[in-house]
Amino acid sequence: NAGVTQTPKFQVLKTGQSMTLQCAQDMNHNSMYWYRQDPGMGLRLIYYSASEGTTDKGEVPNGYNVSRLNKREFSLRLESAAPSQTSVYFCATRETVAQETQYFGPGTRLLVL
Amino acid sequence: ILNVEQSPQSLHVQEGDSTNFTCSFPSSNFYALHWYRWETAKSPEALFVMTLNGDEKKKGRISATLNTKEGYSYLYIKGSQPEDSATYLCAFARNTGTASKLTFGTGTRLQVTL
């Protein structure tokens, strides 16, 4: 039982390059989230998916797109990376409305030059 | 934009000291208040989720209280140990009707030394 996994763990991009961050969970949770963590700021929600087939914007969605491929997988795509997107990205899951706890993946550290 | 504020920003205590942190959040449209423990180079791990005014939760030496009317929660650590060193995050959940979205504070970084 791996919980929440993220790939890659670390990535360096040049400005303008694109990439997709992958998140997968084996917890059979309905809701999935993408956050970014920057120094001096709390975790900020980029996008979330309440259930398979639905996605919604969070607090800081600009420059990102997401895909909820199936119940297990939720990917985050940067179409044209910018230095401002240098950050640590965390994926999280949550089971049901009654179960509020979010479970976090190990994070992806992204550096955009 | 919801404001979730935590204080102090950082704290340095000695082993055996007891300590507490504060999380303040909007008191309107409250759904839940979360506490997470985040060790360096790891991912946040849930400590408590509290939903009712007056809730008190305890896990070992760590406990938390909740006041939804005035919009604050306290996290207490009794007899701090070096392994308690971490950043403690609180997060506010507002009732959105669908997936519960969390707004995180910036955390209190605790350092416990021998």
Contacts between the chains, C-beta under 8 A, distances in Angstrom:
chain1	res1	chain2	res2	distance
A	31	B	99	4.5
A	31	B	100	7.6
A	33	B	101	8.0
A	35	B	104	8.0
A	40	B	106	6.6
A	41	B	106	6.2
A	42	B	4	7.0
A	42	B	89	7.0
A	42	B	91	7.9
A	42	B	103	7.5
A	42	B	104	3.6
A	42	B	105	5.3
A	42	B	106	4.7
A	42	B	107	6.9
A	43	B	44	7.6
A	43	B	89	7.3
A	43	B	91	7.7
A	43	B	102	7.8
A	43	B	104	4.3
A	44	B	104	7.5
A	45	B	101	6.0
A	45	B	102	7.2
A	45	B	103	7.8
A	48	B	99	5.6
A	48	B	101	6.4
A	49	B	99	7.4
A	50	B	98	4.8
A	50	B	99	3.6
A	51	B	99	7.9
A	56	B	98	8.0
A	56	B	99	7.5
A	58	B	101	6.8
A	59	B	1	7.7
A	59	B	103	7.8
A	90	B	43	6.3
A	90	B	44	7.6
A	94	B	99	7.2
A	94	B	100	6.8
A	97	B	100	6.8
A	100	B	31	8.0
A	100	B	32	4.9
A	100	B	34	6.8
A	100	B	49	4.6
A	100	B	51	7.5
A	100	B	93	6.3
A	100	B	100	5.9
A	101	B	34	7.3
A	101	B	46	4.4
A	101	B	49	5.6
A	102	B	34	7.5
A	102	B	46	7.0
A	102	B	102	6.6
A	103	B	46	7.4
A	104	B	43	3.9
A	104	B	44	5.0
A	104	B	45	7.5
A	105	B	43	6.1
A	106	B	42	7.4
A	106	B	43	5.3
A	107	B	43	5.9
